[in-house]
């Protein structure tokens, strides 16, 4: 199964904005209010927001792994364990 393409409006969001919207969707879905069709659409958008957040975190992790200060204070290129 191929990964779904990220909608442009989601791709333009910062990590923080995407996470805030995802949290709002989760609260709305957990409340159980609204129509079934709206809940399905919100779930689909939430899944896209989750993928976007995960991709942004991976990008940040990759950037951090490239820039690490060595013991002598100089910038080195050592992997960083963020997990």
C-alpha positions in Angstrom: 0.0 0.0 0.0 1.5 3.3 -1.1 1.6 6.2 1.4 -1.0 8.9 0.7 0.3 12.2 -0.6 0.3 15.0 1.9 -2.3 17.7 1.1 -0.6 21.1 0.3 -2.3 22.9 3.2 -0.9 20.3 5.6 2.6 20.3 4.0 2.8 24.0 4.6 2.2 23.7 8.3 5.0 23.9 10.9 5.3 21.0 13.2 3.7 23.0 16.1 0.7 24.1 14.0 0.1 20.6 12.7 0.4 19.1 16.2 -2.1 21.7 17.5 -4.6 20.9 14.8 -4.1 17.1 15.3 -4.8 17.6 19.1 -8.0 19.5 18.3 -9.2 16.7 16.0 -8.5 14.1 18.6 -10.4 16.1 21.3 -13.3 16.5 18.8 -13.3 12.8 17.9 -13.1 11.7 21.6 -16.1 13.9 22.5 -18.2 11.8 20.2 -20.2 14.8 18.9 -20.8 15.4 15.2 -21.9 13.3 12.3 -20.3 10.1 11.1 -19.1 11.6 7.8 -17.5 14.5 9.6 -15.8 12.1 12.0 -14.4 10.1 9.1 -13.1 13.2 7.3 -11.6 14.4 10.6 -9.9 11.0 11.1 -8.5 11.1 7.6 -7.1 14.6 8.1 -5.7 13.6 11.5 -3.9 10.7 9.9 -2.3 13.0 7.3 -1.4 15.5 10.1 0.2 12.6 12.0 2.3 11.5 9.0 3.4 15.2 8.5 4.4 15.5 12.2 6.4 12.3 12.0 8.2 13.4 8.8 9.0 16.8 10.4 10.4 15.0 13.5 12.5 12.7 11.3 13.9 15.8 9.4 14.8 17.4 12.8 16.5 14.2 14.0 18.5 14.0 10.8 19.7 17.6 11.1 20.7 17.0 14.8 22.7 13.9 13.8 24.7 16.0 11.3 25.6 18.7 13.9 27.0 17.5 17.1 29.6 19.2 19.3 32.7 17.1 19.9 34.6 16.9 23.2 36.9 19.7 22.0 34.0 22.0 21.4 34.3 21.8 17.6 31.3 20.8 15.5 31.6 17.1 14.6 29.5 14.7 12.6 28.5 12.0 15.1 25.1 10.3 15.3 22.9 11.3 18.2 20.5 9.0 20.1 17.3 10.9 20.4 15.1 7.8 21.2 
